Amino acid sequence: MHDVRDVELGPGARTYGSYVRGGSVPGEQWVYVVDAAALLDDAYTPLTLKRKLDKGQIPREPLPASIVGRVARASTEVLQQALEAAAEAAPAWASTPLEVRLDAVCALLCERVVERAGEIEEVLVREGHPRALARWQLSGMLAAWGPESVAFHHTQMHHEFRHGTREISVRRRPDGVVCLNPPQNAPMSGALLGVHALCAGNALVVRAPRSGPLGVMYALQELVAPVLEEVGAPPGTLGAVCGDPGPVLSAWLRSPLVDDVMYCGASEAGLRFQQRCVAAGKKPVLELAGNDTVTVWKDADCALAAEALAEGFFGSGQLCMVPAQVLVHPAAADRLLTELVRQARLVRPGRAGDEGVLLTPVARGQRFFGCLEDALGRGAELVCGGHAMRVDGARDAAGPFLEPTVVLVRGLAGARRIAAVREDTFLPLLPVIVAEPAADDVLLSRFVQFVNSNGHGLRNSLWAADRTVVDHFVDRVTAGGLLKVNDSHIGFLPGLPSHGGTGLTGGVFGEANYPMLRTTHVQGVSVAAGGIRPREAVFGTDVADGPGGADSADSAAAG
């Protein structure tokens, strides 16, 4: 064993220090990253090596190709330096014109993503994201930063009009220093949610999770940081550190420099963290579990609906925004189940880099079988799936993959006694709830009530041809941050939120998560040209003069 500074990484491996005040800061300790593909062949050997490397036990021989990078662990001093740099940069960055912070930054980022799409894809694949889902994440970046989304954000950030001789504006102002804790299952995409917080005029500090730090550091240091430098953002506008969640989050809450904390994680932990944020005087912006509902009406195109429902198995269900339960009209149930079984069989396991692979290994196999046993024990029927399998798709009780699994639940009444209906399992287990027969108007009301009473509220979808049914559903469904009709459940669209929701998804302050709006506050401004008489502005003229009466007098006085 020898000094960590002398470690010899293999070709193509990446090294990132902490990113503070516009530069890289090396660490005395490092987190090493294992290529996800190596874990399918022999998990023990690369993970044993990683644990030794993380402890500073460096072998004299070059590291194997299974070690694809390392990221510095930030010390307490570096954490503080990142916050201080952000606080110093925030005022100057906030005063930068919106056209620079938003238009220029997003246009340049879209250019970088297109130029380096293959490289970004490979980083995601090495972290274990199937190639198809890596491309899906790339499409989300382009939708979020494209011209249609930029135009939408302009409408939300600033509005102005004249009132007599006054210039009135209503605008959103940045909160200051925003800290972001991305999810472990999609750390790069989660970290890039912070781009719109930057566009709003905030300084941003991101924690790269130790379980997946490489993509976060790559995206922030090689995509976002150069763009910020190009548009003239002050050093410190962006910071990136890697560390354990407990100490980092606690440091953020203690710091008087921090204004907002964007937190991604499980609902129970997130709601506890919300309380800590409020007690510390920080604004919490939560992105928690989903448990999304898809409703299928009797006249739905069941083939297309089933194709969208199969998205619930993508990433083995380990994505917060995929379909998690289905409500179906009894007249469509048989057609839908036939199509859904066909679609489920098309979702296959494999290595992340292989084309067409959509399933990922599941570390919590026993929880899957516990949830399945709970569902069957409470009257659900197994439609397909229900087994573990190897990378080649062959059934194997010790296999790291799980078959896409559909269970049939008969009746809305008591459906939520089943854990897979009530909770976000984060597993490839999809309950299909067939409603009890009733008149269509009664069923539609029951469906709306069921959707709105979901404890979670990320996304909801409806499949229906009757426009009257669509309008009724859209008018009355209030839960969730996003509602889609006759469309992919997880596909990204410009102007629409990719994250955020109500209830256990977003906490007390939950709504669709537009980071540019969630990390800002509304401010009204009036600028008078001169000649305004304050007393008349307070008391006005005769009420009978109507709206603008006082301003008419102001204008006359100014003349």
N, C-alpha and C positions, 0 to 999 in steps of 0.2 A: 504494500500500500504506500502511496505517496501523496504529496500535497494536491489539494483540489484544484489549485491554479494551473497544475501541469496536466490536467486531464486531456486526453486526446479523443475528441468526438469523431464519429465516422463521417464520411462524405454526405453532405446535404443536411446534417444535423444543425439545429439552430440554438444559439445562446442569446438570452435576453436578460439584461439587468433590470432593476427597477427603473421606471421612467419618471424623472423628477426635474422640474425646471428646464425642460427642453433637452435633457441629456440622459444617458444611461448610467446607472449607478450599480456597480458590481456588488455582490454580496459575499459574506463569509460562509454562508450556507446556501445550498442550491436544491431545487426540486427537479428531479430528472423525469423525463417523459418517455414512456414505452410505446412503441408502435402497436396499435390495437391488433393488427394482424398477427403479431407474434404470440398474443395471448391465446389464440385459437389452437395453436400447435402445442404449446407447452407454457402454461401460465406460470408454473412454479419458478422456472429458471429466470425469466426476465424480471419477475416481481421480486424475487430474492435479491437479484443484482440491484434493482432500483432501491430497495430498502437500505442496502449497504451504501450505495452512492449518496442517498439522501442523508445518511449519517456521517458522510465525509470519508468513508472507507473506499478509496479510489485504487483500483488495481493498476499495476505498472503497464500492462499490455493495453493497446487501444480498445476502446469500448466497442461492443458488437453493433451491428446495424439495427438491432431492435431498440437501441436507445436513440431516439430521434431528436432530442433536444434537452435543454435545461433552462430553468428560470431562477433568478436570484430570489431568495427569501428575504423580504424586507425586514430590517431591524426596527425597533421602536423609534430610533432616531430618524430613520428614513421615512417611516410613516408620518412623523411630525413634519419633516421637511416637505413632504408632498402636500400636506394641508396648508402649511405656511405659504408655499409657492402659489397654490391655488387662490388663497385669500388675497395675495398681493396682485395676482393677475386679473381677478374677477372685475374690479371697477373699470379698468381700461378696456377689457373685452366687452363688457356690457355696453359701453359707449360706442362701440364699433357699429356702423350702420347695418341694419337688418339685411340689406341686399348683399353685404359681404358675409355676415355670419350664416345666413340661410342659403341664398341663391348661389353664391360662389362656392361655399363649402360643399353643398350637395352636388353641384355640377361636377366639381373636381373629384369628389368621391365616386360618383358614377363612372367617370372616366377611368379611375384607378381600378375599380372592380371589373370593368370590361377588359382592361389591359392585362390584369393579373388573375383573371377568373380561374385559369388552370392551376395556378399556384395556390390560390385560396382553397380550391377544391381539394388539392392534395393535403393541405394542412388539416382540413376537416376530416378527410378519410383517415389520416394517421391517428387522429383522436378517436376514431371508431364510428364516425358518421357514414352510413352507406352513401355511395357516390350519388345516387339519385336524390337523396335527401340533402346532400351538400349543395347540389344544384338548386334545389328548392330554397335553401337558405340564401343563395346568391340572388335568386329572383326576388326574395323579400327585401334585400338591400336595395336593389334597383327600384322597386316599387316605393319604398320609404323615402328615397332621396331623389326620385324622378321629378320632372317638371310639374306634373299634376298635383303631386303631394306638396311640393313647394308652394304652388299657387294656393292650395287650400290653407296652408299654415299662414300665408300672408293675410288671408281674410280673418284669421283668428287673432293675429298679433296686433293689429293696428286698424282703427277706424276713426275717420275724422269728418267733421262737417262744420259749417258756419252757423252761428246763432247771432243775428244782428252783427255787431262789430267784433264779436268774439270768435276765435278759432277754438273749437271744441274737439278734443280727441279722447278716445278710450283705448288704452293700450295695455299690453301685458309686459311686465317688467321681470327680469330674472331674479330668482331668490338669492343667488350668490354662489356658494360652494355646494355642489351636489356630489354625494358619494354613492357609488353603485356597487351592489353585491349581486353578480349575475348567477344564474342557476348552474348547477353542476352538470345537468344533462345537455345543455346547449350554451356553453360559456361564451363562445365567440359572438353568436347572435345576441345573447343577452347583454354582453358588454357594449355592443353597437347600438343598443337602445339609447345609450347615453349620448349618441351623436346629436339627437334633437335637443337634448338638454344643453349641449354646447351651442347649437344654433340659436337657442333662446337667449344666449348671453351669459350663461353660467360657466364657471370653471368646474371641471369634472375630475374626480379621483375614483379610479376603478380598482377593486380587489380581484385579482386573478385567482380562482380557486386552485388549491394545491392538487386537486384531482384532475384538473384539466387546464393548466395555465398557458399552454403553448399558443393555442389559437387566439386567446385574449391578447397576449403580448404581441403576437404577429399583427393582428388587426389594428391595434392601437398604435404600435410603434412604426409599422411599415405602411399603413394606409392612412390613418387619421392624422397622426403627428406631422407627416410631411405636408399634408394639405393645410393644416393650421399654420405651419410655418410659412407656407407660400402666400397665404392671405394676410400675414402680418400679425397673427395672434401673439400676445406676449408670452414668453416662457412661463410655464406654470399653469397655463390654461388647461392642460391635460396632464394628469398624473396616473401612473399605473404601478401597483404594488402586488406582490404575492405573499400571502400569509394565511394562517389559520383563521377561520371566521370569528371565533370567540374574541380573541385579543383585538383584531382589527375593528370589528363592529363596536366593541366597547370603547376603543380609542376614539372612534368617530362620534359616539354619543357623548363622551366626556368633553370633546373639543368645542370651545366657543366659536371656532372658525367654521364649523359645519352648519349648513342651513337645512338641507334635505338629505334623506337617505332613501335610495331606490333599492328595495330588498326583494329578491326572488327566492322562493323556497316553499316548503310545505306549509299548509294552512295553519296548523296548530302552532308551529314555531313562529310563523309570520305574525299571527295575532298577538303573541306574547311580545314580539319585537315592536309591534305597533305601540303597545302600552309603554314600553321603555322609551320609544322615540318621543311620544307626547310628554312624558314625565321630564325628558331632557330638553324639551323645547325645540325638537326637530320635526320637520314635516315628513311623515312616512308616505312613501309611494310603494304600494305592495303589489307584487305579481306572484300569486300563489297557485294552488291547485285548480283544475278546471272542472272535470266531470260534465262535459258538454252533452246536450240532448239534441238528437235529430228526430224530427217528427215527419212521418210519411202518411199522407192522406190517401184516400181510396183511389183517386184518379192519377196518382203520381206515376211518373215513368220509373218503374221499379228497377230496370236495368241500370239507369243512370244513378238512381238513388243508392243502389247497392255498391256501385263503383265509388261513390263518395263515402259510404259507410266503411268500406274496406280501408279508408285512410286511418281508421281507428286502430289498425294493426301496424301501421308504419312505425318504424323504430321500436317495434314490439310494444306499442302503446305507451312508451316512455317519453311522451311529449304531452305537454299540458293542454294543447289546443286541438287534439284529435277527438273524433266522436267517441263518447264513452257509454252511451245508452241510446236506445231507439224506442220511440213510441210509434206504433203502426195501427192504422185503421183495420179492423178485422177483415174487411173485404179485400184488402191488399196483402194480408199477412203471408199467405201461401206463396204468392208470386215473389214477394220480397225475399222470403227465406231461401227460395230456390236460387235466386240470383245472387244473394249474399254468400251462400255456400260456394258457388262457382267463383266469385271474386276472392273469397278468403283463400282458396286453394292456389290462387295466382301469386299470393304474397309469400315469398320464399326466403329461407335463410341463406347465408353465404358469407364470404369475406367482404369487408366494407368496400374494397376497391373494385369488386366485380360489378359489371353492369347488371341492372335488373334486381339486385338484392335490396330488400326493404326491411327485413327483420334484423334485429341486433341481439346479442347475447343478453340474458336476463340473470342478474345475480341473485334475485330473490325468488327462486323457483318454488320454494316451500310456501311462500305467501300466495303464489298463484294457485297452487293446489288447495290451500286452505280456503281461498275465496270461492273456488269452483265447488268444493265440498259444501260450503255454506249455502251456495245457490241451489245446488241439487237437493240438499237437505231441507230446503224451504219450498220445494215444489217445482223448481225450474227444471227444464229438460235440456239435455245436451244435444245440440244440433250438429256440431262438427268440432274437431280439434280435441283438446284436453290432454295432450301428451307432450313430453319433452322430446327433443330431437337433436341429432348431430348437425354439423355444418352442411352435410350433404342432404339433409332432409329426412334421413332414416330415423325412425323412432328409437329413442334410447333414454332410459330413465335418468341417466347421468349426463345427458346432453345439455349444452349451454343455451339452446334455443327452445322456445315454446311455440307450439302450433297455434295459429290464429283460431280462437275459440269463440263459438256463438252458443249462447244459452237462450232458450225460449221461456219467457215469463208470461203466464196467462192471467191477465187482469191487472188494472191499475191499482185496485184495492190491495193494500199490503205489499206492493212491489218494493217499497223502500225498506221492508224488513230484511231484504237481501243486501248484503254489504256491497256487492258489485254495482248495485243501482244507487245506493245511498252515498257511496264514497268514490273518490277518484282513486282507482286501484293502481294506475300507472302500469297496467299489464295488458297483454293482448287477449282480453276477455270482454266480449261485447254482449250485454243482455238486450234482447229484443222483447219489448213489452207489448203484447197484443191486448188492446182494450176490450172490455166487455161490450157485447153488442148493445147499441142504443141508437136513438135517432141522431142524425148527423149534427144537428145544432147542439144537442146535449154532448156528443162526443167532442165537438170542437171546443166547447167551453171547458170540458174536463181536461183536454190536452193543454189548453192555455194555462189553466190553473196548476196543472202538474209541472209545466215548464217554469212558471213563475215561483213555485214553491220549492224549487231546487235550492238547497243550501249554498251551492256554488253558482257562479254566474260569469263564465268566460265567454263562450260562444254558444249560439243556438242556430239550428238550421231547420228549414221546412222544405218538403217536397210536395207540391200540389199544382194541379193545372187550373183549377177553378179560381178565377181572380177574386171572387167574393170571399173565398176561404183565405186566400193569401192576404187580402186587405184586413180581414178580421184578425188574423194572427198577428200581422205586423202592427196593427193599431193597439193590440192588447197585451202583447208580450213586453214586459218592462224589465225583466231580469237579463243580465248579461251585458257585456261590452260590445258585442257584435252579433248581428242577426243576418243570416244569409238565406236566400230563397232560390231553390232549383240551381244549386251551384256547388262547386267543391267546398268542403267544410274548411279546409286548411289553406287553400290557395290565397295568395296575397293580392290585394287590389290597391291601386293608388288612392290616397286620401282616407282610406279606412284604417282603423287601428289594427295592429297585429297582436296586441296583448291588452290585458286589463279587463276588469269586470267587477261585478257586485258580489255581495255576500262573502263567503269564505274564499273567494278568489281575490278580492281587493280590499277587504276589511271595511271598517266604518266609513272611510272616505272613498270607497271603491267606485270606479267607473272605467270606461274605456281609457286605456293608458296611452294618451298622446304626451310623451315626455316633455314636449315643448310647452304644453299647457299645464301639465301637472307640476312642473318645476318653476312656474312663474306665478305672478299674482296680478290682478287687475288694478289699474291705476287710471283715474280720470284726470284730464288736464284742460284748463281753460286759459287761453292767452288773449288778453284784450289789447287792442291797438292803442288805447289811451282815450281819455275823456269819459270814462265810466265813473258815474257818481255813486260811491259805495252805498249811501243811504237809500238812493232810489233802487239800487241793485238788491238791497235787503227787503225794502217795503214795497217796491214797485209803484206803479201808478194805479189808477182806478182798476179794480178787478174786472170791471165791465169792458176794459180794453182787450181782455182775452190774452191768449198766448202771445208772447213777444211784446206785450205792452210796455214793460219796463225797458226792453231793448230799443223800442221805438223812441222812447224818451232819451235813452242813452245816445242814440244816433243823432237825434236833434241837438242834444247838448254838444256832441262832438262837432256838429256842423256849425 
